[in-house]
């Protein structure tokens, strides 16, 4: 018998629960991807993320072809497409991986009412409804969530997929749109695995120490691959813990790394239990803060022209590569919300429109955390000082100089606050602050006081 393997954000063959369930139940899985117009074009669409998705589908198609199968691509409303493909192929069931965005849940519920759809766990290691308090309530604070998460038995990754695919009927499909993929992230399961193994072997030992430094490549940069399931998060956790057992010096790094994976699980769980966070602040008292309507300031932030080099370098890195370091995301987000007093939702949207790893749960969680309006929020009076953050996490200014060529010759002592450079030094270096590079668009000390007063009245 035949079943549809409905691929959404699980672009891999190994440790793929939807695919494995179909095979285990004796079905020949027909791989189907649906070009859903609502996902291809909405307020969060990012051309680079779409390019990465298409390249990932192409890589998956090649992996399928090597096994004697193919990828069926259709365009349209998922319910209608599935209905048609079931009728054309004679498939009896549909298997897919669960997804927790409000759109995905509504879509899957609608499809499941009409068609034989079975969704299985795979986006996270543990299902959000399994990591709950004794009384059955969801956690809204990270630390107890992570304790409960760690106390659950770790599911084992599933075995390999067969080298030869069962025979499939040949159905007519569309070809995948051709979009430029991001240069920094070649797509596909093989590339994801290669990067993951290299990170384990070369970098995880140092992860706890280096992960906050903007000038080092101390993090895994696996987020786009995890976002689209080119890598199984369960496999990653499993292999990381095994690595720590075999390499005691890596234990600390592995612990710190798994902790970040748990943040990912935490925000998926928050979105699952509190879907309203996609529309408003988690905390009611912060839903009506008097945000500034300041399109020019928003534009300067987006373009990386605020006059604060660490913020600008991060924002230009985002535009150029589709990725930003976690520390950079916190600094840039804090600047928009606290220094410019612009609604965090404008920043949430801009990030989604540019991040290759853009994920509704993680991005929303990160923004609400930084804005101090979310579940496990940083207290609102903790306001990042962009100059001090820069000095601490990019001590020599190497990261800044990489992204702001106009400051390439500015010495470390001034690179985080170029407006403090004496005029004769500016003349000697040939950089005039206010002309070659902007003066700060706000005074941080004043902006900080303004934010505190607004939030206090919140
Ligand atoms: P590593 O440090 O190597 O971490 C390993 C993995 O853990 C990451 O790939 C990611 O899947 C997960 N992870 C790490 N930190 C977090 C975190 N704080 N929250 C959730 N998951 C985490 N991450 C996204 O995947 N998509 C987003 O759209 C996104 N938006 C963010 C917006 C803001 C304002 C902030 C502050 C953070 C955001 N993050 C987002 C979280 C984090 O910045 C990225 O996951 C991380 O920078 C990716 O780089 P990496 O793979 O090298 O991370």
Boltz pocket constraint, residues with backbone or C-beta under 6 A from the ligand:
constraints:
  - pocket:
      binder: B
      contacts: [[A, 211], [A, 218], [A, 219], [A, 220], [A, 221], [A, 222], [A, 223], [A, 224], [A, 226], [A, 227], [A, 257], [A, 260], [A, 261], [A, 263], [A, 264], [A, 265], [A, 267], [A, 324], [A, 325], [A, 326], [A, 327], [A, 329], [A, 330], [A, 333], [A, 351], [A, 355], [A, 357], [A, 358], [A, 359], [A, 360], [A, 362], [A, 363], [A, 364], [A, 365], [A, 366], [A, 367], [A, 370]]
      max_distance: 6.0
